[in-house]
């Protein structure tokens, strides 16, 4: 039987695949709306061919484009918030179920209600700001960039086709050099980073609720050809709970994610049965050991009905070790 740490990492990597599907769906929705926005902006330019150099025409174009950009980003934000709420609920509840399975008894209940998980999704900061604020920033950023590009094009006396290329890009460069391409890249990065941040935050909240059973939190990096040096350096590092102090190293806990587009997550580092009991294990199923574990859990404030479900013999794999699973590609095989 794999130990508790290996079970946790196995579950976390399985969830990484599920999250990638959610990310792809959320990105596809956002990009589809940005494609639609691009077409709408091009349509606005096409309708305003007359008196192209007049300043009032530029104001008309800018106003119509601003309305279109606001409308589309508002819809992107709403759709994404729904996705994030689903991620928070699924990961928070899923982590609790995984913890119960690892221990061998249904000890822990879901940490938060569905409404509370939705609040976590909407209020959790992604690199210092809520995801909704990031979308608002991208909205304003695109409007500002569009205005500058149009003003520049007008000052140079460019045609509608030239202005359209500023928005859409050029065929020679595969339409990768237009104004909208940068917005699409920003949207993809925000989707991945916010999904991972909300997911990891939900897991951490569930792990913290384990109390003395979780003596720390272990960083799990997806080690493959795309892993950053930052996450390579964090791989398998452990921090204490609830204060997140380094254990056996000096790296500060970076938070739910370490950088934009981060794929890493965290899993609980469980106390061993002997650590919970405060004495060496002589044999699994030992009555004296069982009593010692129960006393420790009661002293930590765990309700008696929950303590009664903890059977040391049920899960001998809680040995307090970190996982030996290192390579994502090897795990996939």
C-alpha positions in Angstrom: 0.0 0.0 0.0 1.4 3.5 -0.9 2.0 5.7 2.1 -0.3 8.7 2.8 2.0 11.2 1.1 2.1 9.2 -2.1 -1.7 8.9 -2.0 -2.0 12.7 -1.6 0.3 13.4 -4.5 -1.4 10.8 -6.7 -4.7 12.5 -6.0 -3.2 16.0 -6.7 -1.8 15.0 -10.0 -5.1 13.4 -11.1 -6.7 16.7 -10.2 -4.1 18.6 -12.3 -5.5 16.8 -15.3 -9.1 17.7 -14.4 -8.1 21.3 -13.8 -6.4 21.5 -17.2 -9.7 20.5 -18.8 -11.5 23.3 -16.8 -8.7 25.8 -17.8 -9.0 24.9 -21.5 -12.8 25.3 -21.4 -12.6 28.6 -19.6 -9.9 29.8 -22.0 -11.9 28.7 -25.0 -14.9 30.7 -23.8 -12.8 33.8 -23.2 -11.0 33.6 -26.5 -14.2 33.0 -28.4 -15.6 36.3 -26.9 -12.3 38.1 -27.8 -12.6 36.7 -31.3 -16.1 38.1 -31.5 -14.9 41.4 -30.1 -12.2 41.6 -32.8 -14.8 41.0 -35.5 -17.0 43.7 -33.9 -14.2 46.3 -33.8 -13.2 45.5 -37.4 -16.9 46.0 -38.3 -16.9 49.4 -36.6 -13.9 50.5 -38.6 -15.5 49.3 -41.8 -18.7 51.3 -41.2 -16.7 54.5 -40.7 -14.9 54.8 -44.1 -16.3 58.3 -44.9 -14.3 61.4 -43.9 -11.7 59.0 -42.3 -9.4 61.9 -41.3 -12.0 64.0 -39.4 -11.4 64.1 -35.6 -15.1 63.5 -34.9 -15.0 60.3 -36.9 -12.2 59.1 -34.6 -14.4 59.9 -31.6 -17.3 57.9 -33.0 -15.0 54.9 -33.6 -13.4 55.1 -30.2 -16.8 55.3 -28.5 -18.3 52.4 -30.3 -15.2 50.3 -29.7 -15.1 51.1 -26.0 -18.7 50.0 -25.7 -17.9 46.7 -27.4 -14.8 46.1 -25.3 -16.7 46.7 -22.1 -19.6 44.4 -23.1 -17.3 41.5 -24.0 -15.0 41.7 -21.0 -18.1 41.9 -18.7 -19.3 38.6 -20.2 -15.8 37.1 -19.9 -15.6 38.0 -16.3 -19.1 36.6 -15.5 -18.4 33.3 -17.2 -15.0 33.0 -15.5 -16.4 33.7 -12.0 -18.8 30.9 -12.5 -16.0 28.6 -13.5 -13.9 29.6 -10.5 -16.8 29.1 -8.1 -17.1 25.5 -9.4 -13.4 25.0 -9.0 -13.4 26.2 -5.4 -16.3 23.9 -4.5 -15.0 20.9 -6.2 -11.4 21.2 -5.0 -12.4 22.1 -1.4 -14.8 19.2 -1.1 -12.5 16.8 -3.0 -9.6 17.5 -0.8 -11.7 16.8 2.3 -12.8 13.4 0.8 -9.2 12.6 -0.1 -8.1 13.3 3.5 -10.8 11.0 4.9 -9.9 8.3 2.4 -6.2 8.6 3.4 -7.0 8.3 7.1 -9.5 5.5 6.6 -12.5 7.1 8.2 -15.0 9.9 7.5 -13.7 12.2 10.1 -13.7 15.6 8.4 -16.7 17.4 7.0 -16.5 20.0 4.2 -14.8 23.1 5.5 -17.2 25.6 3.8 -20.7 25.7 2.3 -21.2 26.2 -1.4 -21.9 29.9 -0.9 -18.8 30.3 1.1 -16.7 28.6 -1.5 -18.2 31.0 -4.1 -17.1 33.8 -1.9 -13.6 32.3 -1.8 -13.5 32.3 -5.6 -14.6 35.9 -5.9 -12.5 37.4 -3.1 -9.2 35.4 -3.3 -6.4 37.5 -4.6 -4.5 36.4 -7.7 -1.1 38.1 -7.4 -2.5 41.0 -5.4 -5.8 41.5 -7.0 -9.2 39.7 -7.4 -9.7 38.0 -10.8 -12.5 40.4 -11.6 -10.2 43.4 -11.0 -7.7 41.8 -13.4 -10.4 41.5 -16.1 -11.3 45.1 -15.5 -7.7 46.0 -15.9 -7.4 44.1 -19.2 -10.7 45.8 -20.3 -9.2 49.3 -19.7 -5.8 48.3 -21.0 -7.3 47.3 -24.4 -9.4 50.4 -24.6 -6.3 52.6 -24.0 -4.2 50.7 -26.5 -6.9 50.8 -29.1 -7.3 54.5 -28.7 -3.5 55.1 -29.0 -3.3 52.9 -32.1 -6.2 54.6 -33.8 -4.8 58.1 -33.0 -1.5 57.0 -34.4 -3.0 55.6 -37.5 -5.1 58.7 -38.1 -2.1 61.0 -37.7 -0.3 59.0 -40.4 -3.3 59.2 -42.7 -3.8 55.4 -42.8 -6.7 53.7 -44.6 -9.3 51.6 -42.9 -7.4 48.5 -44.0 -4.3 49.8 -42.3 -6.2 50.5 -39.1 -7.8 47.0 -39.3 -4.3 45.5 -39.5 -3.3 47.3 -36.4 -6.2 45.5 -34.6 -6.1 42.1 -36.2 -2.5 41.8 -37.3 -0.9 41.0 -40.7 -1.4 37.8 -42.7 2.4 37.7 -43.3 2.9 37.2 -39.5 0.0 34.8 -39.1 -2.1 37.6 -37.4 0.1 37.3 -34.4 1.2 41.0 -34.4 -2.1 42.7 -33.9 -3.5 44.5 -31.0 -5.9 41.7 -30.1 -3.2 39.1 -29.9 -1.7 40.6 -26.7 -5.2 40.6 -25.1 -5.6 37.0 -25.9 -2.3 36.1 -24.3 -3.2 38.1 -21.2 -6.6 36.3 -21.0 -5.0 32.9 -21.2 -2.5 33.7 -18.5 -5.2 35.1 -16.2 -7.4 32.0 -16.7 -4.7 29.5 -15.8 -3.3 31.5 -12.9 -6.7 32.3 -11.4 -8.0 28.7 -11.7 -4.8 27.3 -10.1 -4.8 30.0 -7.3 -8.5 29.3 -6.4 -8.0 25.6 -6.6 -4.9 25.7 -4.3 -6.5 28.1 -1.9 -9.5 25.8 -1.5 -7.2 22.8 -0.9 -5.1 24.7 1.7 -8.2 25.7 3.6 -9.3 22.1 3.7 -5.8 20.9 4.8 -5.6 23.5 7.6 -8.9 22.1 9.0 -7.1 18.7 9.6 -5.6 20.2 12.8 -2.9 18.0 14.3 -3.2 15.3 11.7 -1.6 17.7 9.1 1.7 18.9 10.6 2.7 20.7 7.4 2.1 21.3 3.7 4.2 20.0 0.9 4.8 21.7 -2.4 4.1 19.5 -5.5 5.6 20.7 -8.7 4.6 19.2 -12.1 8.1 18.2 -13.1 8.4 18.0 -16.9 10.0 20.0 -19.7 7.8 23.1 -19.0 8.6 23.3 -15.3 10.1 26.7 -14.3 13.3 26.9 -12.2 11.2 28.6 -9.5 9.0 25.5 -9.1 11.9 23.1 -9.5 13.4 24.8 -6.4 10.2 24.5 -4.5 9.5 20.9 -5.3 8.9 18.7 -2.2 9.6 21.6 0.2 7.5 21.5 3.4 6.1 24.3 5.6 4.4 24.1 9.0 0.8 24.8 9.6 -0.9 27.1 10.3 2.0 29.6 10.2 3.8 28.4 7.0 7.3 28.3 8.5 10.0 26.5 6.4 10.8 23.0 7.6 14.3 21.8 6.8 15.0 24.7 4.4 14.9 28.5 4.3 12.5 29.3 1.4 9.5 31.4 2.3 6.1 30.0 1.4 5.2 31.7 -1.9 1.5 31.4 -1.6 -1.0 29.2 -3.5 1.0 29.7 -6.7 4.6 30.8 -7.3 4.3 32.7 -10.6 2.0 33.4 -13.6 0.9 30.2 -15.3 2.0 28.2 -12.3 0.9 24.5 -12.4 2.1 23.6 -8.9 -0.1 22.6 -6.0 0.2 21.6 -2.3 -0.7 18.4 -0.4 -0.8 17.7 3.4 2.2 16.4 5.2 0.6 14.2 7.8 1.9 13.5 11.2 2.8 9.8 11.8 0.7 7.8 14.2 3.7 7.8 16.6 3.9 11.6 16.4 0.2 11.9 17.2 0.6 9.4 20.1 3.8 11.0 21.4 5.5 7.6 21.6 7.1 5.0 19.2 4.8 2.6 17.4 5.3 -1.0 18.6 2.6 -2.5 16.5 -0.3 -1.3 14.4 -3.6 -2.1 16.3 -1.9 -1.7 19.7 -4.5 -0.8 22.2 -2.2 1.5 24.2 -1.2 3.3 21.0 -4.8 3.8 20.0 -5.7 5.3 23.3 -2.7 7.7 23.1 -3.7 8.9 19.6 -7.3 9.4 20.8 -6.1 11.4 23.8 -3.9 13.6 21.6 -6.8 14.3 19.2 -9.2 15.2 22.0 -6.6 17.5 23.5 -6.4 19.3 20.2 -10.2 19.9 20.2 -11.4 17.2 17.9 -15.1 16.2 18.8 -15.4 12.8 20.5 -17.6 11.4 17.8 -14.9 12.2 15.2 -12.1 10.8 17.5 -14.0 7.5 17.8 -13.8 7.0 14.0 -10.0 7.2 14.0 -8.6 3.7 14.0 -4.8 3.5 13.9 -5.0 0.0 12.3 -7.1 1.4 9.5 -4.3 3.3 7.9 -0.8 2.2 8.7 0.5 4.3 5.8 0.4 7.5 7.8 4.2 7.5 8.4 4.8 11.3 8.3 7.0 11.0 5.2 7.0 13.2 2.1 6.0 11.6 -1.2 8.5 9.7 -3.4 6.6 10.7 -6.6 8.9 13.1 -8.4 8.3 12.9 -12.2 5.0 13.9 -13.8 5.7 12.1 -17.0 6.6 8.9 -15.1 3.4 9.2 -13.1 1.4 9.5 -16.3 2.9 6.4 -17.7 
